[in-house]
Amino acid sequence: MPTGITAEALHRRLAERLAPTRLEVIDESGAHAGHAGADGTGSGTHFRVRIDSPLFSGKARLARHRLVYDALQDYIDAGLHALAIETS
């Protein structure tokens, strides 16, 4: 079942909440056969986020990831299954 979650929606949310200086959201759902995002609907369940934000300054990796998860919590609740996060 499609989730309705798109890379564009995640991108908008992260841009609004974390004011990133670098942001890339990649839908990797198609690489996961048998999952909802592999059906070509444009919505997915597996995403990779590459993000840098001034809000990460002085924070450990776990704290940076928590900020990303907190920003996307309603998407996680809606079926976002896998989220790979790359910060620096």
N, C-alpha and C positions, 0 to 999 in steps of 0.2 A: 504494500500500500504506500503510495507516495506521501512524503511528509510535508510537502509544500515549502520546505526549507531550501533556499538558494544561496549560492555564494554571494550574490549581490545583497541579499537581506543581511547576511552575517557581516559583510563589509560595511554596510550602512550603520549597523548597530555598534560595531567596534569603533568606527570613526566618530560617532556621536559620544560614546561613553569614555573612550580612552585617548582621544586627540592624538592619534599616532603620527609619527614622523615617517614611518614606513609601514605599509599595510598591503598584504597580499593574501587573498583567500582563494583556495583552490578546492574545487569539488573533486574528490578522488573516489566518489561512490561507484563510478563505472568500472573501477578496477576490482570491485568486490562483488563478483557474481553471486546471485541469490539474495542480495540485499535490495531494498527498495530503490536505492539510487541508481541501480544498474539497469533500470527499465526505460531510460531515455526520456523521461518526463520533464527533465530540467530541474527537478528537486532531488535532494539527496540526504544521505545519512552519515557520510564519511567526508570530513573536510580537513585540510591543512591550513593553518594560519601562520603567516610570518609577519611579526609585528614588533615595532619599537615605539616606545612612548615615553615622554618625560615623566609620566606617572610611575614608571618602572625604576627610576633613579634611586639607587641605594637599596633596592629590594632584592632579596634572594630569588632564585629561579622559581621556587615553589610559590612565593608571594606574587610574582609576575603572572604565573599561570592562574592563580586564584582570581586575579583581577579579570582575566580573560573569561574564565568560567563564570564568574559572577555576572559579567556583561551579557553572556549568552544563555543564562539559566533558563529562560522561558523556551528557547529553542531546544535545549537539552530535554526539558520536560515534554516537548512536542515530538521528540523522536530522533534528535541528533544523537547518533550512536557512537561515533568515533571522532575525536578532535585531536589532531596532532598540532602542537604549539611550538613554534620556534621564536624565541626572543633573544635579544642581545642587549 
